[in-house]
């Protein structure tokens, strides 16, 4: 897992509440067995018209948001099913962080497992970032996990993050990486048991 310390990136606004995992990655794309190749299917149903063509009005289809690595949304992002594929799709599409006033718990935990930072800001702060991203061409933010701050020019906001989650992301540790931090103790224990 790539460590997350500080990240500066372009912001794409998708300011809707209750964006569920079935919209993030629709069910027909869950047949893959590897963690890669999901990015092209991110928000598949929303990105296309009824005729199957790319919808120019959808933010992630707009050239101005190409290469965005920070997504900003409204409350309860990632609700719905527990599919980890939703995080894989976001990460495969280049997103390192999602900013929202709240996240579904399972989705947030899946993000930690995959090195994607969920940044919880106040409603007004998330709305302001979405507004700026919609009005300012190539709008970028810096998210500093070490300082727990989101900054850009005159805008600055702090965000809460659990210390264990913060440690895992700063060091790039998934569950296996966390366990391997205790490799010496594990080996010592195993040596005592035939």
N, C-alpha and C positions, 0 to 999 in steps of 0.2 A: 504494500500500500504506500502511495506517495505521501510523505509528511505534508502537513498543512501548517504553515507558520504565518506568513503574510502573503496575501494575494491581491494583485491589482488586475482588474479586468473590466471589459465592457459589460454593461448591464442591459438585459432584455426584460421588458415589463410584460407580465402576463397576469395583470392584476384582477384576478377572479378569486372568489372564496370557494372553499370546498372542492378544490381540484383533486379528483380521486385517482388512484393508481390505474384504474381501467382507462382513464383518458390519457394518463402519462404514457402508458404502453398497453394498447388494447390486447385482449386475450388471444387473438389469432397469431400473435407473435411470440407466445410463450413456449413454443415447441423446441426452441434452441436449447442446447445443453451447455454451451459455453457462456461466459460472461460478456462476450464481445458481439458486435454486429447489431446491437439494439438501437444505436443512435439514430439511424435513418428512419426508424419507426416511432420516434418520440412524438407524442401528440398527433399521431397519424390521422385520426378521424377529424380532429379540429383543423389540421393543416390542409385538408382537401375539401373541395366542393362536392356536391352530390354527384357530379359527373366524374369525380376522381382526379380533377386537376388541382394543382396547388392554388390555394386561396391567397391572393396577394394581400388581403386585409389582415391575415393572421400574422402577429408580430414576428414569429420565428421564421417566416417566409420572406421577410423584408430584408433587403440588402443592408440596410442601416444597422441591423442586429447580427449580421454574419460575424461569426467568431466570438460571440458573447460567451463569457464564462461564469457570469453571475445572473441568476434568474430572480426576479422579485415578483411575489404573488401576495394575495390576500390570505386571510386566516384559514386554518385547518387544511393546509397543503398536505397532500399525500394520504388523505383519508381513503377508506375503502378496504380492499383486500390487502393482505400482507405481502404481496408479490415483491420480491427483491429485484425483479426485472425492471421495476420502475426506476430504481436508483441506477441500475446498470445502464438504462437508456439515457438518463441525464448525464452520467459520467462519460459514456461513449460519445455523446454529442458535444462534449467539451466543457460541461458545467462543473465547476469546482465548489460552488456554494449556491444555496437557495436562501433568500431573505423573505420572511413572512412574519406576521404577528403570532402565528401558532402553527404547529405541525402535529400530524397524527403520530402517536408514540411509536408504533411499529415501523413506520416509514423513517422516522428520525433515527431509530436504532439501526435500521438497514443502511442509512447514510453513513453512520459512524463506521460500520463494518467495511465500507467501500471508499472511505477517505473523502466523502463529500460533507462539507460543513453546513449545518442548518443554523441560520442566524435569526434569532427571535428579536424583533424590534417592536416598539409600540406601533399601534395602528397608524398614527399620524406620521411616524418616521418612515414606515414602509410605503405609505401612500405618497409621501414626498419624494422618495427615491423613484417610485414608478412614474410620478409626474415629470421629474427631471429627465429620466430615461426616455420618456415619450417626446420631450421638447428639445433636448440638447443633443445634437448629433454626436455619435461616438462617446456617449456619456460613460465615464469610468469611475469606479470606486476602489478604495483600498480596504480590504478586510484583514485586520491584524488579530490573529487568534491569541498571540502572546499578550497583547494589550487589551484584548476583548473590545475592540473599537472598529467602527466603520467610519471612514472619513473620505471627504472629497471637498476641496476648497473650504467654504464656510460651513459645510455640513459635517457634523460629528455626532455619533451616537454610540453608546456602550451597549453591550449585549451580555446576557447571562450565559454561562456554559458550565456544566457539571465538570468538576476537576478531573475525574477519571476520563471522561470524554475528551476533555482538553488535552490531557497527557497522551491519550491514544492517538489523537490526530496530529499533535505536535511531533510525535515520534514515528508516526506511520505504522501503528500496531493494530492489527486485527486480533481476533481471539487467539489464533495460533501464535502470533507475535507476543501477545501478553503472556501466554503460557511459557514460551521459550525464554522469557526474562528470568524464569526460575529453573532453567535447565540444570544448573549445578545441584540444586536441592533435589530435583527429580532424579538425577543420576545417583546421588547419594542414597536416597530412599530405595531406589531399585536395586542398588548393590547389596542392600541388607536383606532383600527378599529373593529367594531362589525362584 
